[in-house]
Amino acid sequence: MRVWLISLALVVSAGCMTRVPLATGYNGPTIRPSSVVAHESELGTPPLITNTEQGNDRAGFTVRHLSLASAADPQRSIDFEYYDVDGDDRTPVVVLLPIFNGQLIVTHFFARYFANQGWAAVVVNRGYDALDGLDAPEETIRANLRDYQRILDWAEEEPEIDAARIGLFGISFGAMDAVMLTALDDRIDALVVAMAGGDLPYVMMNTRYRPVARTIDDLLADQGMSREALRANLVERIVTDPLALAPYVDAEKVLMIMTRTDVIVPFAAQEALRISMGSPETLYLPTGHRSSVLFFPRLRSSAYEFFARQFAAEQLAVDRALTGGSAR
């Protein structure tokens, strides 16, 4: 059985993935209005590391478990793993945001690869159930983004991290957070997102992801609302949404991965987000949400190649600035 699965994975990953370049004639991101910038700029004081635990030594890097006090709730912590590569040189960093259920197996798969290439990596852990904030969705989204910004604050202060080369990586729910964070924080130099959808109310009302679908059905039963009324209610209450913020993301710094037969993050929501962002470079997979795992080895290398390209461009820009524009 295991041999059969490996063979299937090799066959599927050998082809059927379509790459589409950045849209011709892209004119850059929309300038954020001052009201949007102020909406998420409540960073407060620099974060305090409240706990540090030495992780297991791995080939070329060490995993350190860190914790920061939450920006929104001082009683709650932001836990993350820092993949600290060997040596004292300043390296790029890739921050990996958690998927909806908070399991880390997926983000670990990608983070280990980046660290093996000599880059620092940060794996963010979600220590709460994302559905617990459904009664106050806008406040929950904003608090979540402020917490992620605190991790960026920490990365800027870490002496072995090159704060001029910060990559952000997200899958599914984490990808939607990643789009919003990039739109609101100029410190992100490169963004790779897989299976990200825009219009959160639409995604919530149309997903077949059972935990969310059951919660929506329970809300409908408890409140005696129609599906149309509940969606309208969510639209009214959710302002900070990937679809609304996507125009503020520089599409030249983005690689999207989209799944054509997805019923968890509907393909229509993914395509709407892509268009709103300015049609960045995109990899289309012929899979659904879960079956996309067959392509993960290729997605991992594609993400690395994209980050490497963006980091090299960023380093060249820094070098030119330092030499008065003479670097080649």
C-alpha positions as CSV (number, residue, x, y, z in Angstrom):
1,M,0.0,0.0,0.0
2,R,2.8,2.4,0.9
3,V,4.7,1.7,-2.3
4,W,1.5,2.4,-4.3
5,L,1.0,5.7,-2.6
6,I,4.6,6.8,-3.2
7,S,4.3,5.8,-6.9
8,L,1.0,7.8,-7.2
9,A,2.7,10.8,-5.6
10,L,5.6,10.6,-8.1
11,V,3.3,10.3,-11.1
12,V,1.0,13.1,-10.0
13,S,3.9,15.5,-9.1
14,A,5.6,14.8,-12.4
15,G,3.1,16.9,-14.3
16,C,-0.4,18.6,-14.5
17,M,0.8,21.7,-12.6
18,T,0.3,24.8,-14.6
19,R,2.4,28.0,-14.0
20,V,1.0,31.4,-15.0
21,P,3.3,34.4,-14.9
22,L,2.4,37.8,-13.3
23,A,-0.2,39.6,-15.4
24,T,1.3,41.7,-18.2
25,G,1.0,45.4,-17.6
26,Y,0.7,45.1,-13.8
27,N,1.0,48.7,-12.5
28,G,1.8,48.0,-8.9
29,P,-0.3,47.9,-5.7
30,T,-3.0,50.3,-4.7
31,I,-1.8,52.9,-2.2
32,R,-3.3,52.1,1.2
33,P,-5.5,54.9,2.6
34,S,-4.4,56.3,5.9
35,S,-7.5,54.8,7.6
36,V,-6.5,51.3,6.6
37,V,-2.9,51.8,7.8
38,A,-4.1,53.1,11.2
39,H,-6.5,50.2,11.4
40,E,-3.7,47.6,12.2
41,S,-0.8,49.7,13.4
42,E,-1.3,49.3,17.1
43,L,2.0,47.6,17.7
44,G,2.7,49.0,21.1
45,T,6.0,48.4,22.8
46,P,8.6,45.9,21.4
47,P,7.7,42.3,22.4
48,L,9.2,40.6,25.4
49,I,10.4,37.1,25.2
50,T,8.8,35.4,28.1
51,N,10.1,31.9,27.6
52,T,13.0,30.2,25.7
53,E,13.5,26.5,25.4
54,Q,16.4,24.9,23.6
55,G,15.1,22.5,20.9
56,N,16.7,19.4,19.5
57,D,19.8,19.8,17.4
58,R,19.2,19.0,13.7
59,A,21.5,19.0,10.7
60,G,22.5,22.6,10.2
61,F,20.0,24.3,12.6
62,T,18.6,24.2,16.1
63,V,14.9,24.6,16.9
64,R,14.1,27.0,19.7
65,H,10.7,27.3,21.3
66,L,9.8,30.9,22.1
67,S,6.8,32.7,23.5
68,L,5.7,36.3,23.4
69,A,3.0,38.1,25.2
70,S,-0.1,38.7,23.0
71,A,-0.6,42.3,21.8
72,A,-4.4,41.9,22.2
73,D,-4.6,39.8,25.4
74,P,-1.6,39.9,27.9
75,Q,-3.0,36.8,29.5
76,R,-2.4,34.8,26.2
77,S,0.9,34.0,24.7
78,I,2.1,33.8,21.1
79,D,4.1,30.6,20.8
80,F,6.4,29.9,17.9
81,E,9.4,27.8,16.9
82,Y,12.6,29.5,15.7
83,Y,14.7,27.4,13.3
84,D,18.1,29.0,14.1
85,V,20.6,28.0,11.5
86,D,24.2,27.4,12.4
87,G,26.7,30.2,12.2
88,D,26.6,33.9,13.0
89,D,25.8,35.3,9.6
90,R,22.6,37.2,9.1
91,T,20.2,35.1,7.0
92,P,16.8,35.6,5.4
93,V,13.8,34.3,7.4
94,V,10.6,32.7,6.3
95,V,7.7,33.1,8.7
96,L,5.1,30.2,8.4
97,L,1.6,30.9,9.6
98,P,-0.6,28.1,11.0
99,I,-3.4,26.3,9.2
100,F,-7.0,26.3,10.5
101,N,-6.8,23.3,12.8
102,G,-3.4,24.5,14.2
103,Q,-1.6,21.2,13.4
104,L,2.1,21.8,12.7
105,I,2.9,18.8,10.5
106,V,2.4,20.8,7.3
107,T,4.4,23.9,8.3
108,H,7.1,21.7,9.8
109,F,7.5,20.0,6.4
110,F,8.2,23.3,4.7
111,A,10.2,25.0,7.5
112,R,12.7,22.1,7.8
113,Y,13.4,22.5,4.1
114,F,14.0,26.2,4.3
115,A,16.3,25.8,7.3
116,N,18.2,23.0,5.5
117,Q,18.9,25.6,2.7
118,G,20.5,27.9,5.3
119,W,17.6,30.3,6.0
120,A,16.0,30.9,9.4
121,A,12.4,29.9,9.7
122,V,9.6,30.7,12.2
123,V,6.7,28.3,12.7
124,V,3.8,30.0,14.4
125,N,1.6,27.9,16.7
126,R,-2.0,28.6,17.2
127,G,-2.9,27.9,20.8
128,Y,-6.6,28.4,20.5
129,D,-9.6,27.2,18.4
130,A,-10.2,29.6,15.6
131,L,-13.9,29.0,15.8
132,D,-14.0,30.5,19.3
133,G,-13.8,34.0,17.9
134,L,-16.8,33.6,15.5
135,D,-19.0,35.7,17.8
136,A,-16.6,38.7,17.2
137,P,-14.9,37.9,13.9
138,E,-13.5,41.4,13.1
139,E,-12.0,41.8,16.5
140,T,-10.5,38.2,16.3
141,I,-9.0,38.9,12.9
142,R,-7.4,42.1,14.0
143,A,-6.0,40.7,17.2
144,N,-4.5,37.8,15.3
145,L,-2.8,40.1,12.8
146,R,-1.4,42.2,15.6
147,D,0.1,39.1,17.2
148,Y,1.8,38.2,13.9
149,Q,3.2,41.7,13.7
150,R,4.7,41.2,17.1
151,I,6.6,38.2,15.7
152,L,7.9,40.5,13.0
153,D,9.0,42.9,15.7
154,W,10.9,40.1,17.3
155,A,12.5,39.1,14.0
156,E,13.7,42.7,13.4
157,E,15.6,42.6,16.7
158,E,17.1,39.1,16.3
159,P,20.8,39.7,15.4
160,E,21.1,36.7,13.1
161,I,18.0,37.5,11.0
162,D,18.3,39.8,8.0
163,A,15.2,42.0,8.6
164,A,15.5,43.3,5.0
165,R,14.7,39.8,3.7
166,I,11.5,38.5,5.3
167,G,9.4,35.9,3.6
168,L,5.9,34.9,4.6
169,F,4.3,31.5,3.9
170,G,0.8,30.3,4.4
171,I,-1.5,27.5,3.4
172,S,-5.3,27.7,3.5
173,F,-6.4,29.7,6.6
174,G,-2.8,30.7,7.2
175,A,-2.6,31.9,3.6
176,M,-5.6,34.2,4.1
177,D,-3.9,35.7,7.2
178,A,-0.7,36.0,5.2
179,V,-2.3,38.1,2.5
180,M,-3.9,40.4,5.0
181,L,-0.6,40.7,7.0
182,T,1.4,41.5,3.8
183,A,-1.2,44.2,2.8
184,L,-0.8,45.9,6.2
185,D,2.9,45.5,6.9
186,D,5.6,46.7,4.6
187,R,8.2,44.5,6.2
188,I,7.2,41.5,4.1
189,D,9.5,41.2,1.1
190,A,8.1,38.0,-0.4
191,L,4.8,36.1,0.0
192,V,3.9,32.5,-0.9
193,V,0.3,31.5,-0.3
194,A,-1.5,28.2,-1.2
195,M,-5.2,27.8,-1.3
196,A,-6.0,31.3,-0.1
197,G,-9.5,32.6,-0.7
198,G,-11.0,36.1,-0.5
199,D,-14.4,37.1,0.9
200,L,-14.4,35.3,4.2
201,P,-18.2,35.3,4.6
202,Y,-18.5,33.5,1.2
203,V,-15.8,31.0,2.2
204,M,-17.4,30.3,5.6
205,M,-20.9,29.9,4.1
206,N,-19.7,27.6,1.2
207,T,-16.9,25.5,2.6
208,R,-17.3,21.8,3.1
209,Y,-14.7,21.8,5.8
210,R,-16.8,20.0,8.5
211,P,-15.8,22.0,11.6
212,V,-16.7,25.3,10.0
213,A,-19.8,23.9,8.1
214,R,-21.2,22.4,11.3
215,T,-20.6,25.6,13.2
216,I,-22.5,27.5,10.5
217,D,-25.4,25.0,10.6
218,D,-25.5,25.4,14.4
219,L,-25.7,29.2,14.1
220,L,-28.5,28.9,11.6
221,A,-30.5,26.6,13.8
222,D,-29.8,28.6,17.0
223,Q,-30.6,32.0,15.5
224,G,-33.4,31.0,13.1
225,M,-31.7,32.8,10.3
226,S,-31.6,32.0,6.6
227,R,-28.2,31.4,4.9
228,E,-28.5,34.7,3.0
229,A,-29.3,36.6,6.3
230,L,-26.3,35.0,8.1
231,R,-23.9,35.8,5.2
232,A,-25.2,39.4,5.1
233,N,-24.6,39.6,8.9
234,L,-21.0,38.3,8.5
235,V,-20.4,40.8,5.6
236,E,-21.5,43.6,7.9
237,R,-19.3,42.5,10.8
238,I,-16.1,41.6,8.9
239,V,-14.2,44.5,7.5
240,T,-10.6,43.1,7.5
241,D,-10.9,40.6,4.7
242,P,-8.3,39.2,2.3
243,L,-10.4,40.3,-0.7
244,A,-10.6,43.9,0.5
245,L,-6.9,44.2,1.4
246,A,-5.5,42.3,-1.6
247,P,-5.1,45.4,-3.8
248,Y,-2.6,46.8,-1.3
249,V,-0.3,43.8,-1.8
250,D,2.5,44.1,-4.4
251,A,1.8,41.3,-6.8
252,E,5.4,41.2,-8.0
253,K,6.3,39.8,-4.6
254,V,3.7,37.1,-4.6
255,L,3.5,33.4,-5.6
256,M,0.0,31.9,-5.4
257,I,-0.8,28.2,-5.4
258,M,-4.4,27.4,-6.4
259,T,-6.4,24.2,-6.3
260,R,-8.9,23.8,-9.1
261,T,-11.3,21.2,-7.5
262,D,-11.2,22.6,-4.0
263,V,-14.4,22.4,-1.9
264,I,-12.8,23.6,1.4
265,V,-11.6,26.9,0.0
266,P,-13.8,27.1,-3.1
267,F,-11.9,27.8,-6.3
268,A,-14.1,30.8,-7.0
269,A,-12.9,32.5,-3.8
270,Q,-9.3,31.7,-4.7
271,E,-9.6,33.2,-8.2
272,A,-11.4,36.3,-6.9
273,L,-8.5,36.9,-4.5
274,R,-6.0,36.4,-7.3
275,I,-7.7,39.0,-9.5
276,S,-8.1,41.4,-6.6
277,M,-4.3,41.1,-5.9
278,G,-3.4,42.0,-9.5
279,S,-3.0,38.4,-10.9
280,P,0.4,37.5,-9.5
281,E,2.5,34.6,-10.6
282,T,0.4,31.5,-9.9
283,L,0.7,27.7,-9.9
284,Y,-2.6,25.9,-10.7
285,L,-3.0,22.4,-9.3
286,P,-5.5,19.9,-10.7
287,T,-6.4,18.8,-7.1
288,G,-8.7,19.6,-4.2
289,H,-7.6,20.9,-0.9
290,R,-6.4,17.7,0.8
291,S,-5.2,16.0,-2.3
292,S,-2.8,18.9,-2.9
293,V,-0.5,17.1,-0.5
294,L,0.7,15.0,-3.4
295,F,2.3,18.1,-4.9
296,F,3.9,19.3,-1.6
297,P,7.4,18.3,-2.6
298,R,7.2,20.4,-5.8
299,L,5.5,23.2,-4.0
300,R,8.3,23.2,-1.4
301,S,11.0,23.6,-4.1
302,S,8.9,26.2,-6.0
303,A,8.4,28.2,-2.9
304,Y,12.1,28.1,-2.1
305,E,13.0,29.2,-5.7
306,F,10.6,32.1,-5.5
307,F,11.8,33.3,-2.1
308,A,15.4,33.0,-3.4
309,R,14.6,35.1,-6.4
310,Q,12.9,37.8,-4.3
311,F,15.6,37.8,-1.6
312,A,18.3,38.2,-4.2
313,A,16.5,41.1,-5.7
314,E,16.1,42.7,-2.3
315,Q,19.8,42.2,-1.5
316,L,20.7,43.8,-4.8
317,A,18.6,46.8,-4.1
318,V,20.2,47.1,-0.6
319,D,23.7,46.9,-2.2
320,R,22.9,49.5,-4.8
321,A,21.6,51.8,-2.1
322,L,24.8,51.4,0.0
323,T,27.0,52.0,-3.0
324,G,25.1,54.9,-4.5
325,G,23.6,52.8,-7.2
326,S,26.8,51.3,-8.7
327,A,26.2,47.7,-7.6
328,R,25.7,45.3,-10.5
